[in-house]
Amino acid sequence: MQAGRRAALKGGFVKAESKIKTLGFINADKPSGLTSSAVVNKIKRLTGLPSGHMGTLDPLASGVLPVGIGNATRLFEYFLDKKKEYVAEFTFGVTSDTLDSTGELVVSGRIPTEAEICGVLPLFEGEISQLPPKYSAKNVNGRRGYELARAGVEFELAPKRVTIDEVTLLERVKEDAFRFRIRCGGGTYIRSLARDIAEKLGTKAVMSGLRRTQSGYFKAAEAVSPDELTEENIESLIVPTENVLPFEKLVLKGAGWEKIFNGVPAATDYPDGRYKIYRGDTFYGIAEVKNGRARIKTKLC
């Protein structure tokens, strides 16, 4: 088989010269102190394929970091609104430029009681307005916010709407630190939540610990440490793309398949919506059905 040719394989398509025969996602358990990019780079090196993560975890944070391998990265848009769950530690009576304990800490404010904290948490559930941290990956005129902040450049970020389904106080872990469980939608900044809860109580706080326990389909109980990934075992740990997507299966045959694969909408009896599209047993991508016509929305080939 000539270099550059592609073959239909489990989970989509992969370059024929790659050793990996399954495309999909690694449910990585990022340790604290390691960057998300470092995890992705190791997976790239082991697979020899382009890879990318879904949702950055700060170096301080640990937990679920789904990494798409090969053409699975084309499916990221279908996961952006998936719910996430975190266990976070907030330390009160202190603030920092980064809104977490890795920044320059300044003692400021009092330590609230558990009852006071519980009293304001309902204010942060539902759809709320949240101001992202300046030390973040937000794009500001073509540059990342953290790059500008580190360079001492003054800039402002706009508040954004985020959805938080639950904020629960789990326990007091130290005199000034409390542990919370947070269930939220994509785009929520937990560091900003620490700041905002403290401000509502008339004090300051930073995020001093964070573990992502779930990101959509992926859960911490099933995640694997990057240290455990090797060339010999990595393929067995890949979750195939079709297993992750929350869509029903659409199968077209004959002329209908030839039409849709060549960009021509095909007639179908399937209800309106998005579907995983197959030809036989091979997963080809995402199709969208509207008014009795199906078309391919995202190809994996």
N, C-alpha and C positions, 0 to 999 in steps of 0.2 A: 504494500500500500504506500503510495507516494506521500511525502511530507506535505502537510497542509490540507490533505483530504480529511473529510469529516465522516464519522460513522454514527448511526443511530444507536444509542446505548441506554441503559437503564437510567431514568431520571432526566433524559433530554439528550443533548449532543455534546460530544467532547472531541477535541482534536485526536486524530488517530494515533499520533505518536505519544500521547500521554499514557502513563501507566494506569491512571484512574479510569475505571469503567462505570462509575456511578457519580452523577452530579447531584448536588444538593447542598446541605448545610451541616456544618459542624456546630454542635451546641457546646461552645467553649465556656469553661468556668475561669474567667479572668481573675488572677490573684491581685490583691492590693499591691501597689507599687509598680505594676507593669502597665504600659500604655496599651490601648486597644490596637494601635497600629503594629505593635510588636507581636501581638497574638496573630494578627492577619498575616504579617510577614513570614512567620514560622509556617503557617498553613500553605502559603504560596510556595515556599521552598520545598515542603514535603510533597506537594501535589504537582508542582510544575505548571500550575494553572492560575489565571487571574482570580483574585478573591477580594472580598470586601465585607465589612461588618454592617449590621443593621442597628444603629444607635450607639454612639460613643459612650463608653464608661470612663469617667475621669480616672487618672492614675490612683487616686485614693480609694476608689470604689473597687469592689470585687463582684463576682457573680456572672449571671447569664449574658453571654455575648455571642449571638448567632452570627456565624460567618458563612456567607454564600460562596460557593466554589464554581468557577467557570461561568457558564451562561445563567446559572441560578441567580446571579446578581441582577439580571434583568427583571426579576420578580419583586424587587424591593418595594416598589410602589404599592404592592398589594398587602404589605405588612405595616405601613407607616402609622395606621390608626389602631393597631392592635394594643390591647391593654398591657400594662406593665405593673409589676409588684416589687416593692422594695422594703427592706428593713433598714431604717436609718437611725443614726444617733445624732442628736443635736445637743451642743454644749452651750448653755446660757451664761450671760454675764461677760461675754467676750465677743469681739467682732474682728474681721480681717478684710483685706482688700479683695480676696478671692472668694469670700463667703464660706470658706471651709478652713479646716485646721492646718492646711499646708501654707497658708498665707502669713502675712505679718500680723500677729495677734496683738490686740489692744484690749485691755480689761475695760469693760464699759457696761453699766447696768446691773440690775439685781437678778437673783435667781428666783423664778416664780415657783409657786406650789403646784403639785399635781392637779389639784382641783381647778386652779386658775387656767392651766394649760387645757384641761379637758373642756373648760367652759367656752374656749374660743375655737376649738377645732372644727365644729360644725360650720363656721364661717368660711372654711376653706374647702368645703365639699361642694360638688357640682361644677358648673362652668364658671370660671373665675378669670380675672385679668391678672397676669403675672409679668413682672419685669425681669427679663433674663439677666444673668450676671455678666458683667463686662468681661471677666475672664471666662470666655466661652467660645465655641466654634461658630458663633453667629457671624454672618458675612456683613462687613461694613465697607462699602465702596471697594469691593474686591479683595479685602483683607480680613483675616479672622480677628474677632474681638480680642482674643487673648494676646495676639501679636501687638496690637495697638496699645493694650493696657500695659504690657511689659515694657513697651517703648516709651511710656509716659505720655502718650497722645490722648488728649481729651476728646471724648465722643459720647454720644447718647444713643441708647437703644430704645426702641418703641415697645410698649407693653404688648403682650399677645394673649389671646384667649386659649386657655387650657382646661381640660376636664379632669377633676380629681374625684374618684368614686368613693374613696374612704381614706380618712386619716385617723388612726387609732393609737392612743398612748399605750404601749405594752408594759413598760416598767421604767423605774428609776434605776440607772446603773451606777451613778455616782452622785455626789452632792449637787453637782451642777449639770449633770448629763442625763438625758432621757432617751429611751428607745421607742421608735414609732414603726407601725406598719402603714404603708402607703400604697394604694391601688389607684392608678391614674392612666390617662391616655398618653400617646406619644407627644414629645415636645415639652413635657413638664420638667422644670428644673427643681430638684430637691433642695439645692442650696438656696434658691430663692424662697422656697417654702419655709425653710428654717428662719431666714431673715424676716419674712412677713409675719409668721406666727409670733416671733419675739417682738416685733414692732407693735403688734396688736396688744401685747401685754406691757408695753412701755419699757422694753429693754432690748438687749441685743443677743444674737445667737449665731453660731456657725455650725455647719455640718461637720461632725467629727468622725463619722463612719457611715459607710453605705454598702449594702449588698443587694444586688438585683436578684430576686428569687424567681421571677418569671418575666418572659417577654413573648407575648402571644402564645404560640404553640409550645415554646421552649421553657423548660422548668429546671431549676437548680438541681433537683434530685437526680436528673438524668444528664447533667452537664459533665464534661471531662476536662481535667486540668491540661493546659498546654504542655506541661512537663511529661504527660503520659502519651502524647502524640508521637508516633514514629512512622517511618515509611512503610513498615510492615503492617501496622494496625489502622492507619488513618482511613482507608477506604471502608473498613468494617464499621467505622463510627459515623460515616456520612448518612444523614437522614435524607432520603430521596425527595426531590422537589415536590412531587405530587402528593407525598404524605403530609406535607406541611400546609398546603393551600386549602382554604375552607370552601371549596367549590365542588359542585357535582361534576360527574364525568359526562362528556359529550363525545359520541362516536359517530363519525361520518364515513360512508363507504362510496366507492365508485366515483361517479361524476360529481357528487356533492363534495367529496374530499378534494378532488382535483381543482374544483372551482375555488374553494376557500383557501387552499394552499397557494393559489396563484393570485390571491388578492381580490377575488370576485365573491361577493356575498352569496351564500347558499341557502336555499329554502330549508326550513326545519320546523318540526312540531314542538321543539323545546320551548318552555316559557322564557320570557325576557330575563336576562341576567348574565352573569359571567360563569364560565365553565372551564374545566380542564379538558383540553381537546386531545384525542388520541387517534392514531391510525393503527388499528389492531391493538397490540399491547404497548406500543411506543407512545410516550408522552411527548407532545409536540409544543405545547404552550397553553396560552389562555385565549379563549374565544369569548366573544360577546354576542348575545342574541338580542335582537330588538325587532319587534313587529314581524316575527316569523322569519327573519333573515339572520344568519350567523356569519360572523367575520372573525378573522384572527386578530386579536388585539396585541398580543406579545408572542413572538416566535422564540423558540429555544434552539434554532438551527441557523 
